[in-house]
Amino acid sequence: MSGGSVTAITVFDVGGTHVRRATWLRQGQLRDRSSRPSPSFKRFPAATVAELQDMMVRELCEAVPRTPEPVVGISFGAALDHRTGLVYASAPLWGEHSEPYDLRAALTARRGDVRWHIVNDVTAALLHAAAATDRSRHRKVLLATISSGIACRVIDQRQRRIPVDGCGLQGEIGHLPVHAELAGRPIELDCDCGKPGHLAAYASGPGIARMADALAGREPARWAVSGLGRPTADGTGFESALRRALDASDDLAGELLDAVTAPVAAVLRTALCLDPELDEVVLTGGVVHGLGHHYRRALMGHLTRQGLYLTSERSPDWLEQRITVTGPGEADSLAGAGIAASAGGPA
């Protein structure tokens, strides 16, 4: 049986924080949504990676209904071989571990009756976003997710193809080395993967929190009286405090956002410079949605001050027209997992 013959598919979106589940219908609808915490190394710090992987496989298999010839689409938050589903690493789920893991084989060993289709979570989000009618005439679309991790994917809309390298990978920008500055001085922080100086070390959700801690250390007096320092000292969560401080035009919060968006802008500037067929760069993820218009404004500030050589002078709106932020449900990895499984691949 091919994935294209079914009308209802169980879909999962496995991230570093939550595992979401739903039923995807061929009409594009998602029903019966649910969510539970991920079995990550942060939730179970005493567990080995093998134990975390076994917990995840067991939870996924137990959540698939015992129906005839079930089909499952999985959006998985990890660097994986786009062609086979072999997982190379997932810093949000397993920390520094990078031993390849055959997820599909582990799932099949426990539920051999299920047809499993596994795609990277960013790939899934891109498949859903690219299916929008207003993107059907684009040549290429780049989707970047800024969340507990950072990655991007590019799809060639003319061929409906996401090219990959010899390892089945594309767009793992979160682990690119970048230059970062904070309070007027260079800074180097460690990424969740254990390596220093990666983009995610500064600009992912955990990276922004680390940058805030560093800013508090470098500017203690300013931090103490700022719209970030006062509420966090009173017990307000960092994410809520940052959004409120930005809403109130707090100077230090603005400096922090400028610092963490600068390396993201540098990577996107390079991508747009190297591939002029990118007709849209779509930003999504928990950080982008949580900070709302503040995030895009900070990003565009960098790209306006330092744009593309000659292009930005001759066509000042060129970057402004290409960088967009998704609305709720516009780049849903659950729906993308359903699209991938319905098409019968990649598996």
HELIX and SHEET records of a PDB file:
HELIX    1   1 GLY A    3  SER A    5  5                                   3    
HELIX    2   2 VAL A   49  GLU A   62  1                                  14    
HELIX    3   3 ALA A   91  TRP A   94  1                                   4    
HELIX    4   4 LEU A  103  ARG A  110  1                                   8    
HELIX    5   5 ASP A  121  ALA A  130  1                                  10    
HELIX    6   6 THR A  133  ARG A  135  5                                   3    
HELIX    7   7 ILE A  173  HIS A  175  5                                   3    
HELIX    8   8 LEU A  199  ALA A  203  1                                   5    
HELIX    9   9 GLY A  205  ARG A  218  1                                  14    
HELIX   10  10 PRO A  220  VAL A  225  1                                   6    
HELIX   11  11 GLY A  229  ALA A  233  1                                   5    
HELIX   12  12 PHE A  238  ASP A  247  1                                  10    
HELIX   13  13 ASP A  251  LEU A  274  1                                  24    
HELIX   14  14 GLY A  286  LEU A  291  1                                   6    
HELIX   15  15 HIS A  293  ARG A  305  1                                  13    
HELIX   16  16 THR A  311  ARG A  314  1                                   4    
HELIX   17  17 TRP A  318  ARG A  322  1                                   5    
HELIX   18  18 SER A  333  ALA A  343  1                                  11    
SHEET    1   A 5 LEU A  30  PRO A  37  0                                        
SHEET    2   A 5 HIS A  18  LEU A  25 -1                                        
SHEET    3   A 5 ALA A   8  VAL A  14 -1                                        
SHEET    4   A 5 VAL A  71  PHE A  76  1                                        
SHEET    5   A 5 ARG A 115  ASN A 120  1                                        
SHEET    1   B 3 ALA A  79  LEU A  80  0                                        
SHEET    2   B 3 LEU A  86  ALA A  89 -1                                        
SHEET    3   B 3 TYR A 101  ASP A 102 -1                                        
SHEET    1   C 4 ILE A 150  ASP A 156  0                                        
SHEET    2   C 4 LYS A 140  ILE A 146 -1                                        
SHEET    3   C 4 LEU A 278  THR A 284  1                                        
SHEET    4   C 4 ILE A 323  VAL A 325  1                                        
SHEET    1   D 2 GLU A 181  LEU A 182  0                                        
SHEET    2   D 2 ARG A 185  PRO A 186 -1                                        
END                                                                             
